[in-house]
Amino acid sequence: MRKSRLSEEQIIKILKEKEAGAKLADLCRRHGSASPCSTLEGEVRGMDVNEARRLKQLEDENRRLKHLVADLTLDNQALKLIVAKKY
């Protein structure tokens, strides 16, 4: 997944300005990002900066744990094949 050029703080600032009545396209252009604002709006709506950071940390940890589970599953399957061939 492509990393956003905007930080969580910038995204939340943009969304707060949008709630105040500014147009999203204008805000995104002003902050240097034309397209990802609308997709990020759904992800961080109603969050403050700390909640958005925590969400990002949890997503990173979840991704790391999924990779660990996949590696361990492959190891487990390989060991089962080895044991099945010996007996």
Biopython code that builds the backbone (N, CA, C, O; Angstrom):
import numpy as np
from Bio.PDB.StructureBuilder import StructureBuilder

atoms = [
    (1, "MET", "N", (0.838, -1.175, 0.000)),
    (1, "MET", "CA", (0.000, 0.000, 0.000)),
    (1, "MET", "C", (0.887, 1.243, 0.000)),
    (1, "MET", "O", (1.872, 1.312, 0.735)),
    (2, "ARG", "N", (0.535, 2.207, -0.815)),
    (2, "ARG", "CA", (1.309, 3.435, -0.934)),
    (2, "ARG", "C", (1.140, 4.274, 0.319)),
    (2, "ARG", "O", (0.026, 4.475, 0.802)),
    (3, "LYS", "N", (2.243, 4.755, 0.833)),
    (3, "LYS", "CA", (2.197, 5.587, 2.023)),
    (3, "LYS", "C", (1.764, 7.001, 1.654)),
    (3, "LYS", "O", (2.212, 7.560, 0.653)),
    (4, "SER", "N", (0.904, 7.558, 2.461)),
    (4, "SER", "CA", (0.411, 8.909, 2.219)),
    (4, "SER", "C", (1.525, 9.917, 2.475)),
    (4, "SER", "O", (2.366, 9.726, 3.353)),
    (5, "ARG", "N", (1.515, 10.989, 1.696)),
    (5, "ARG", "CA", (2.498, 12.049, 1.910)),
    (5, "ARG", "C", (2.100, 12.932, 3.084)),
    (5, "ARG", "O", (2.907, 13.721, 3.576)),
    (6, "LEU", "N", (0.872, 12.800, 3.527)),
    (6, "LEU", "CA", (0.387, 13.616, 4.621)),
    (6, "LEU", "C", (0.505, 12.861, 5.941)),
    (6, "LEU", "O", (0.255, 11.656, 5.997)),
    (7, "SER", "N", (0.878, 13.554, 6.980)),
    (7, "SER", "CA", (0.931, 12.930, 8.303)),
    (7, "SER", "C", (-0.473, 12.901, 8.891)),
    (7, "SER", "O", (-1.396, 13.524, 8.367)),
    (8, "GLU", "N", (-0.616, 12.161, 9.994)),
    (8, "GLU", "CA", (-1.920, 12.090, 10.644)),
    (8, "GLU", "C", (-2.385, 13.472, 11.090)),
    (8, "GLU", "O", (-3.566, 13.806, 10.992)),
    (9, "GLU", "N", (-1.424, 14.280, 11.587)),
    (9, "GLU", "CA", (-1.776, 15.626, 12.043)),
    (9, "GLU", "C", (-2.317, 16.474, 10.899)),
    (9, "GLU", "O", (-3.304, 17.193, 11.058)),
    (10, "GLN", "N", (-1.655, 16.382, 9.732)),
    (10, "GLN", "CA", (-2.092, 17.158, 8.578)),
    (10, "GLN", "C", (-3.473, 16.713, 8.109)),
    (10, "GLN", "O", (-4.316, 17.547, 7.777)),
    (11, "ILE", "N", (-3.705, 15.415, 8.082)),
    (11, "ILE", "CA", (-4.988, 14.888, 7.634)),
    (11, "ILE", "C", (-6.097, 15.375, 8.552)),
    (11, "ILE", "O", (-7.145, 15.820, 8.083)),
    (12, "ILE", "N", (-5.875, 15.292, 9.848)),
    (12, "ILE", "CA", (-6.894, 15.715, 10.802)),
    (12, "ILE", "C", (-7.119, 17.218, 10.710)),
    (12, "ILE", "O", (-8.253, 17.683, 10.830)),
    (13, "LYS", "N", (-6.046, 17.983, 10.497)),
    (13, "LYS", "CA", (-6.188, 19.432, 10.334)),
    (13, "LYS", "C", (-7.032, 19.738, 9.100)),
    (13, "LYS", "O", (-7.910, 20.600, 9.143)),
    (14, "ILE", "N", (-6.769, 19.037, 8.008)),
    (14, "ILE", "CA", (-7.534, 19.228, 6.778)),
    (14, "ILE", "C", (-9.004, 18.900, 7.016)),
    (14, "ILE", "O", (-9.885, 19.642, 6.582)),
    (15, "LEU", "N", (-9.267, 17.797, 7.700)),
    (15, "LEU", "CA", (-10.649, 17.387, 7.923)),
    (15, "LEU", "C", (-11.385, 18.341, 8.857)),
    (15, "LEU", "O", (-12.583, 18.568, 8.689)),
    (16, "LYS", "N", (-10.678, 18.903, 9.842)),
    (16, "LYS", "CA", (-11.314, 19.886, 10.726)),
    (16, "LYS", "C", (-11.657, 21.160, 9.952)),
    (16, "LYS", "O", (-12.702, 21.767, 10.181)),
    (17, "GLU", "N", (-10.772, 21.560, 9.034)),
    (17, "GLU", "CA", (-11.061, 22.726, 8.199)),
    (17, "GLU", "C", (-12.248, 22.439, 7.281)),
    (17, "GLU", "O", (-13.061, 23.325, 7.017)),
    (18, "LYS", "N", (-12.347, 21.196, 6.794)),
    (18, "LYS", "CA", (-13.468, 20.820, 5.942)),
    (18, "LYS", "C", (-14.772, 20.887, 6.721)),
    (18, "LYS", "O", (-15.783, 21.367, 6.208)),
    (19, "GLU", "N", (-14.749, 20.406, 7.958)),
    (19, "GLU", "CA", (-15.948, 20.478, 8.791)),
    (19, "GLU", "C", (-16.362, 21.923, 9.049)),
    (19, "GLU", "O", (-17.539, 22.212, 9.265)),
    (20, "ALA", "N", (-15.380, 22.829, 9.025)),
    (20, "ALA", "CA", (-15.680, 24.246, 9.228)),
    (20, "ALA", "C", (-16.299, 24.881, 7.981)),
    (20, "ALA", "O", (-16.780, 26.012, 8.041)),
    (21, "GLY", "N", (-16.291, 24.157, 6.841)),
    (21, "GLY", "CA", (-16.964, 24.661, 5.662)),
    (21, "GLY", "C", (-16.115, 24.800, 4.416)),
    (21, "GLY", "O", (-16.645, 25.170, 3.368)),
    (22, "ALA", "N", (-14.826, 24.523, 4.479)),
    (22, "ALA", "CA", (-13.977, 24.650, 3.301)),
    (22, "ALA", "C", (-14.173, 23.449, 2.375)),
    (22, "ALA", "O", (-14.578, 22.376, 2.822)),
    (23, "LYS", "N", (-13.884, 23.632, 1.090)),
    (23, "LYS", "CA", (-13.992, 22.543, 0.127)),
    (23, "LYS", "C", (-12.777, 21.628, 0.249)),
    (23, "LYS", "O", (-11.646, 22.094, 0.389)),
    (24, "LEU", "N", (-13.027, 20.312, 0.194)),
    (24, "LEU", "CA", (-11.969, 19.326, 0.376)),
    (24, "LEU", "C", (-10.909, 19.423, -0.716)),
    (24, "LEU", "O", (-9.718, 19.325, -0.423)),
    (25, "ALA", "N", (-11.314, 19.611, -1.951)),
    (25, "ALA", "CA", (-10.345, 19.697, -3.057)),
    (25, "ALA", "C", (-9.401, 20.881, -2.864)),
    (25, "ALA", "O", (-8.197, 20.767, -3.091)),
    (26, "ASP", "N", (-9.955, 22.017, -2.443)),
    (26, "ASP", "CA", (-9.119, 23.199, -2.209)),
    (26, "ASP", "C", (-8.135, 22.963, -1.071)),
    (26, "ASP", "O", (-6.972, 23.359, -1.149)),
    (27, "LEU", "N", (-8.608, 22.321, -0.025)),
    (27, "LEU", "CA", (-7.742, 22.036, 1.125)),
    (27, "LEU", "C", (-6.610, 21.095, 0.743)),
    (27, "LEU", "O", (-5.461, 21.300, 1.136)),
    (28, "CYS", "N", (-6.936, 20.072, -0.018)),
    (28, "CYS", "CA", (-5.911, 19.105, -0.418)),
    (28, "CYS", "C", (-4.859, 19.753, -1.310)),
    (28, "CYS", "O", (-3.666, 19.488, -1.160)),
    (29, "ARG", "N", (-5.297, 20.603, -2.238)),
    (29, "ARG", "CA", (-4.334, 21.303, -3.090)),
    (29, "ARG", "C", (-3.454, 22.234, -2.269)),
    (29, "ARG", "O", (-2.249, 22.325, -2.504)),
    (30, "ARG", "N", (-4.053, 22.920, -1.311)),
    (30, "ARG", "CA", (-3.290, 23.848, -0.481)),
    (30, "ARG", "C", (-2.246, 23.114, 0.365)),
    (30, "ARG", "O", (-1.164, 23.642, 0.620)),
    (31, "HIS", "N", (-2.576, 21.907, 0.794)),
    (31, "HIS", "CA", (-1.647, 21.145, 1.630)),
    (31, "HIS", "C", (-0.742, 20.234, 0.811)),
    (31, "HIS", "O", (0.047, 19.482, 1.384)),
    (32, "GLY", "N", (-0.838, 20.283, -0.505)),
    (32, "GLY", "CA", (0.101, 19.573, -1.370)),
    (32, "GLY", "C", (-0.290, 18.166, -1.735)),
    (32, "GLY", "O", (0.571, 17.380, -2.131)),
    (33, "SER", "N", (-1.542, 17.819, -1.620)),
    (33, "SER", "CA", (-1.972, 16.478, -1.979)),
    (33, "SER", "C", (-3.323, 16.572, -2.650)),
    (33, "SER", "O", (-4.272, 17.093, -2.066)),
    (34, "ALA", "N", (-3.422, 16.077, -3.866)),
    (34, "ALA", "CA", (-4.659, 16.266, -4.619)),
    (34, "ALA", "C", (-5.670, 15.144, -4.413)),
    (34, "ALA", "O", (-6.866, 15.422, -4.314)),
    (35, "SER", "N", (-5.237, 13.892, -4.344)),
    (35, "SER", "CA", (-6.220, 12.808, -4.377)),
    (35, "SER", "C", (-6.462, 12.059, -3.068)),
    (35, "SER", "O", (-7.608, 11.677, -2.833)),
    (36, "PRO", "N", (-5.487, 11.818, -2.202)),
    (36, "PRO", "CA", (-5.753, 10.877, -1.103)),
    (36, "PRO", "C", (-6.644, 11.411, -0.002)),
    (36, "PRO", "O", (-7.056, 10.649, 0.872)),
    (37, "CYS", "N", (-6.953, 12.688, -0.017)),
    (37, "CYS", "CA", (-7.757, 13.262, 1.075)),
    (37, "CYS", "C", (-9.120, 12.619, 1.184)),
    (37, "CYS", "O", (-9.579, 12.333, 2.290)),
    (38, "SER", "N", (-9.780, 12.383, 0.061)),
    (38, "SER", "CA", (-11.133, 11.840, 0.124)),
    (38, "SER", "C", (-11.128, 10.407, 0.641)),
    (38, "SER", "O", (-12.056, 10.010, 1.346)),
    (39, "THR", "N", (-10.110, 9.625, 0.310)),
    (39, "THR", "CA", (-10.060, 8.261, 0.817)),
    (39, "THR", "C", (-9.678, 8.231, 2.285)),
    (39, "THR", "O", (-10.144, 7.371, 3.031)),
    (40, "LEU", "N", (-8.839, 9.158, 2.703)),
    (40, "LEU", "CA", (-8.428, 9.197, 4.106)),
    (40, "LEU", "C", (-9.516, 9.769, 5.002)),
    (40, "LEU", "O", (-9.519, 9.537, 6.210)),
    (41, "GLU", "N", (-10.426, 10.508, 4.415)),
    (41, "GLU", "CA", (-11.492, 11.114, 5.205)),
    (41, "GLU", "C", (-12.304, 10.049, 5.931)),
    (41, "GLU", "O", (-12.645, 10.221, 7.102)),
    (42, "GLY", "N", (-12.610, 8.976, 5.263)),
    (42, "GLY", "CA", (-13.391, 7.907, 5.877)),
    (42, "GLY", "C", (-12.643, 7.193, 6.983)),
    (42, "GLY", "O", (-13.262, 6.701, 7.927)),
    (43, "GLU", "N", (-11.323, 7.126, 6.888)),
    (43, "GLU", "CA", (-10.522, 6.408, 7.868)),
    (43, "GLU", "C", (-10.368, 7.163, 9.177)),
    (43, "GLU", "O", (-10.344, 6.539, 10.237)),
    (44, "VAL", "N", (-10.264, 8.479, 9.138)),
    (44, "VAL", "CA", (-9.946, 9.234, 10.348)),
    (44, "VAL", "C", (-11.059, 10.174, 10.786)),
    (44, "VAL", "O", (-10.832, 11.046, 11.624)),
    (45, "ARG", "N", (-12.243, 10.016, 10.243)),
    (45, "ARG", "CA", (-13.360, 10.897, 10.611)),
    (45, "ARG", "C", (-13.669, 10.754, 12.097)),
    (45, "ARG", "O", (-13.870, 9.644, 12.589)),
    (46, "GLY", "N", (-13.705, 11.853, 12.796)),
    (46, "GLY", "CA", (-14.056, 11.860, 14.209)),
    (46, "GLY", "C", (-12.907, 11.522, 15.153)),
    (46, "GLY", "O", (-13.121, 11.410, 16.360)),
    (47, "MET", "N", (-11.702, 11.358, 14.635)),
    (47, "MET", "CA", (-10.553, 11.026, 15.480)),
    (47, "MET", "C", (-9.735, 12.270, 15.762)),
    (47, "MET", "O", (-9.750, 13.234, 14.997)),
    (48, "ASP", "N", (-9.023, 12.226, 16.876)),
    (48, "ASP", "CA", (-8.030, 13.261, 17.091)),
    (48, "ASP", "C", (-6.663, 12.688, 16.719)),
    (48, "ASP", "O", (-6.570, 11.544, 16.272)),
    (49, "VAL", "N", (-5.621, 13.464, 16.897)),
    (49, "VAL", "CA", (-4.288, 13.069, 16.428)),
    (49, "VAL", "C", (-3.802, 11.808, 17.152)),
    (49, "VAL", "O", (-3.246, 10.910, 16.518)),
    (50, "ASN", "N", (-4.004, 11.734, 18.462)),
    (50, "ASN", "CA", (-3.531, 10.574, 19.209)),
    (50, "ASN", "C", (-4.233, 9.295, 18.778)),
    (50, "ASN", "O", (-3.603, 8.243, 18.671)),
    (51, "GLU", "N", (-5.525, 9.381, 18.532)),
    (51, "GLU", "CA", (-6.258, 8.199, 18.077)),
    (51, "GLU", "C", (-5.781, 7.755, 16.694)),
    (51, "GLU", "O", (-5.673, 6.557, 16.434)),
    (52, "ALA", "N", (-5.497, 8.703, 15.813)),
    (52, "ALA", "CA", (-5.019, 8.365, 14.476)),
    (52, "ALA", "C", (-3.641, 7.713, 14.536)),
    (52, "ALA", "O", (-3.366, 6.760, 13.807)),
    (53, "ARG", "N", (-2.781, 8.230, 15.404)),
    (53, "ARG", "CA", (-1.450, 7.606, 15.568)),
    (53, "ARG", "C", (-1.582, 6.193, 16.100)),
    (53, "ARG", "O", (-0.904, 5.281, 15.627)),
    (54, "ARG", "N", (-2.451, 6.009, 17.080)),
    (54, "ARG", "CA", (-2.654, 4.680, 17.677)),
    (54, "ARG", "C", (-3.205, 3.713, 16.638)),
    (54, "ARG", "O", (-2.802, 2.551, 16.594)),
    (55, "LEU", "N", (-4.125, 4.189, 15.804)),
    (55, "LEU", "CA", (-4.659, 3.355, 14.736)),
    (55, "LEU", "C", (-3.550, 2.911, 13.795)),
    (55, "LEU", "O", (-3.491, 1.742, 13.414)),
    (56, "LYS", "N", (-2.674, 3.832, 13.417)),
    (56, "LYS", "CA", (-1.556, 3.500, 12.528)),
    (56, "LYS", "C", (-0.626, 2.476, 13.173)),
    (56, "LYS", "O", (-0.171, 1.548, 12.504)),
    (57, "GLN", "N", (-0.339, 2.634, 14.469)),
    (57, "GLN", "CA", (0.514, 1.681, 15.183)),
    (57, "GLN", "C", (-0.127, 0.298, 15.211)),
    (57, "GLN", "O", (0.550, -0.708, 14.999)),
    (58, "LEU", "N", (-1.427, 0.248, 15.472)),
    (58, "LEU", "CA", (-2.122, -1.037, 15.519)),
    (58, "LEU", "C", (-2.153, -1.706, 14.152)),
    (58, "LEU", "O", (-2.029, -2.927, 14.060)),
    (59, "GLU", "N", (-2.317, -0.924, 13.092)),
    (59, "GLU", "CA", (-2.294, -1.489, 11.745)),
    (59, "GLU", "C", (-0.919, -2.066, 11.420)),
    (59, "GLU", "O", (-0.821, -3.144, 10.833)),
    (60, "ASP", "N", (0.146, -1.351, 11.800)),
    (60, "ASP", "CA", (1.505, -1.845, 11.569)),
    (60, "ASP", "C", (1.768, -3.130, 12.359)),
    (60, "ASP", "O", (2.355, -4.079, 11.840)),
    (61, "GLU", "N", (1.330, -3.147, 13.616)),
    (61, "GLU", "CA", (1.518, -4.343, 14.432)),
    (61, "GLU", "C", (0.721, -5.517, 13.876)),
    (61, "GLU", "O", (1.205, -6.648, 13.864)),
    (62, "ASN", "N", (-0.492, -5.251, 13.419)),
    (62, "ASN", "CA", (-1.315, -6.305, 12.837)),
    (62, "ASN", "C", (-0.655, -6.883, 11.585)),
    (62, "ASN", "O", (-0.649, -8.098, 11.388)),
    (63, "ARG", "N", (-0.100, -6.012, 10.743)),
    (63, "ARG", "CA", (0.590, -6.462, 9.534)),
    (63, "ARG", "C", (1.788, -7.340, 9.892)),
    (63, "ARG", "O", (2.012, -8.380, 9.273)),
    (64, "ARG", "N", (2.556, -6.911, 10.897)),
    (64, "ARG", "CA", (3.725, -7.679, 11.325)),
    (64, "ARG", "C", (3.320, -9.044, 11.871)),
    (64, "ARG", "O", (3.968, -10.046, 11.569)),
    (65, "LEU", "N", (2.272, -9.093, 12.662)),
    (65, "LEU", "CA", (1.810, -10.358, 13.234)),
    (65, "LEU", "C", (1.272, -11.299, 12.167)),
    (65, "LEU", "O", (1.455, -12.513, 12.263)),
    (66, "LYS", "N", (0.610, -10.755, 11.151)),
    (66, "LYS", "CA", (0.128, -11.597, 10.059)),
    (66, "LYS", "C", (1.284, -12.248, 9.310)),
    (66, "LYS", "O", (1.194, -13.405, 8.901)),
    (67, "HIS", "N", (2.372, -11.497, 9.132)),
    (67, "HIS", "CA", (3.553, -12.067, 8.478)),
    (67, "HIS", "C", (4.155, -13.170, 9.336)),
    (67, "HIS", "O", (4.570, -14.204, 8.813)),
    (68, "LEU", "N", (4.208, -12.964, 10.634)),
    (68, "LEU", "CA", (4.736, -13.995, 11.526)),
    (68, "LEU", "C", (3.900, -15.266, 11.470)),
    (68, "LEU", "O", (4.449, -16.367, 11.413)),
    (69, "VAL", "N", (2.591, -15.125, 11.486)),
    (69, "VAL", "CA", (1.703, -16.285, 11.417)),
    (69, "VAL", "C", (1.898, -17.021, 10.096)),
    (69, "VAL", "O", (1.926, -18.251, 10.075)),
    (70, "ALA", "N", (2.031, -16.291, 9.005)),
    (70, "ALA", "CA", (2.239, -16.924, 7.699)),
    (70, "ALA", "C", (3.549, -17.702, 7.675)),
    (70, "ALA", "O", (3.592, -18.822, 7.165)),
    (71, "ASP", "N", (4.619, -17.122, 8.221)),
    (71, "ASP", "CA", (5.909, -17.820, 8.267)),
    (71, "ASP", "C", (5.833, -19.076, 9.128)),
    (71, "ASP", "O", (6.344, -20.127, 8.742)),
    (72, "LEU", "N", (5.203, -18.971, 10.281)),
    (72, "LEU", "CA", (5.090, -20.129, 11.169)),
    (72, "LEU", "C", (4.214, -21.224, 10.567)),
    (72, "LEU", "O", (4.470, -22.409, 10.779)),
    (73, "THR", "N", (3.191, -20.838, 9.823)),
    (73, "THR", "CA", (2.336, -21.821, 9.158)),
    (73, "THR", "C", (3.123, -22.581, 8.103)),
    (73, "THR", "O", (2.982, -23.798, 7.982)),
    (74, "LEU", "N", (3.948, -21.878, 7.341)),
    (74, "LEU", "CA", (4.789, -22.552, 6.342)),
    (74, "LEU", "C", (5.779, -23.503, 7.000)),
    (74, "LEU", "O", (5.982, -24.621, 6.525)),
    (75, "ASP", "N", (6.396, -23.061, 8.094)),
    (75, "ASP", "CA", (7.322, -23.929, 8.824)),
    (75, "ASP", "C", (6.604, -25.173, 9.337)),
    (75, "ASP", "O", (7.130, -26.282, 9.244)),
    (76, "ASN", "N", (5.406, -24.986, 9.878)),
    (76, "ASN", "CA", (4.642, -26.099, 10.418)),
    (76, "ASN", "C", (4.296, -27.103, 9.322)),
    (76, "ASN", "O", (4.417, -28.310, 9.531)),
    (77, "GLN", "N", (3.869, -26.621, 8.164)),
    (77, "GLN", "CA", (3.542, -27.514, 7.059)),
    (77, "GLN", "C", (4.770, -28.265, 6.569)),
    (77, "GLN", "O", (4.677, -29.448, 6.243)),
    (78, "ALA", "N", (5.917, -27.604, 6.511)),
    (78, "ALA", "CA", (7.144, -28.262, 6.076)),
    (78, "ALA", "C", (7.546, -29.352, 7.058)),
    (78, "ALA", "O", (7.947, -30.439, 6.642)),
    (79, "LEU", "N", (7.446, -29.079, 8.345)),
    (79, "LEU", "CA", (7.782, -30.092, 9.353)),
    (79, "LEU", "C", (6.832, -31.281, 9.290)),
    (79, "LEU", "O", (7.264, -32.419, 9.470)),
    (80, "LYS", "N", (5.555, -31.041, 9.041)),
    (80, "LYS", "CA", (4.603, -32.143, 8.917)),
    (80, "LYS", "C", (4.935, -33.023, 7.720)),
    (80, "LYS", "O", (4.807, -34.245, 7.791)),
    (81, "LEU", "N", (5.361, -32.408, 6.623)),
    (81, "LEU", "CA", (5.761, -33.191, 5.447)),
    (81, "LEU", "C", (6.984, -34.039, 5.736)),
    (81, "LEU", "O", (7.048, -35.191, 5.307)),
    (82, "ILE", "N", (7.943, -33.503, 6.445)),
    (82, "ILE", "CA", (9.156, -34.241, 6.796)),
    (82, "ILE", "C", (8.828, -35.414, 7.692)),
    (82, "ILE", "O", (9.329, -36.517, 7.472)),
    (83, "VAL", "N", (7.997, -35.202, 8.697)),
    (83, "VAL", "CA", (7.613, -36.267, 9.618)),
    (83, "VAL", "C", (6.806, -37.341, 8.886)),
    (83, "VAL", "O", (6.978, -38.528, 9.162)),
    (84, "ALA", "N", (5.951, -36.956, 7.979)),
    (84, "ALA", "CA", (5.120, -37.916, 7.244)),
    (84, "ALA", "C", (5.976, -38.790, 6.336)),
    (84, "ALA", "O", (5.628, -39.955, 6.141)),
    (85, "LYS", "N", (7.043, -38.311, 5.785)),
    (85, "LYS", "CA", (7.892, -39.086, 4.894)),
    (85, "LYS", "C", (8.792, -40.047, 5.662)),
    (85, "LYS", "O", (9.168, -41.086, 5.119)),
    (86, "LYS", "N", (9.148, -39.738, 6.901)),
    (86, "LYS", "CA", (10.042, -40.620, 7.670)),
    (86, "LYS", "C", (9.331, -41.836, 8.202)),
    (86, "LYS", "O", (9.975, -42.870, 8.375)),
    (87, "TYR", "N", (8.051, -41.780, 8.473)),
    (87, "TYR", "CA", (7.363, -42.899, 9.096)),
    (87, "TYR", "C", (6.413, -43.520, 8.150)),
    (87, "TYR", "O", (5.736, -44.487, 8.501)),
]
sb = StructureBuilder()
sb.init_structure("model")
sb.init_model(0)
sb.init_chain("A")
sb.init_seg("    ")
for serial, (resi, resn, name, xyz) in enumerate(atoms, 1):
    if name == "N":
        sb.init_residue(resn, " ", resi, " ")
    sb.init_atom(name, np.array(xyz, "f"), 0.0, 1.0, " ", f" {name:<3s}", serial, name[0])
structure = sb.get_structure()
